[in-house]
Amino acid sequence: MQNREKCDKLVVKDGYAVCPVCRRKTNQAIRPDTEAKNLQLWCRSCKAVHIVNIASGQCYVISRCR
């Protein structure tokens, strides 16, 4: 896993991940015990795809695909 200093932190609002591009909630629910590595996060509003790591409910953006 990459260093967290190099990754941008993703905002979680009302239990859902917020798109870093358009600032709208995505359909991906994030619980406090959620764990994921290299998860594709897709925003239906702006059609952006991000690769994220989730550890203990904290989301970190690794890269943007589109």
Order of alpha helices (4+ residues) and beta strands (2+ residues): beta-beta-beta-beta-beta-beta-beta
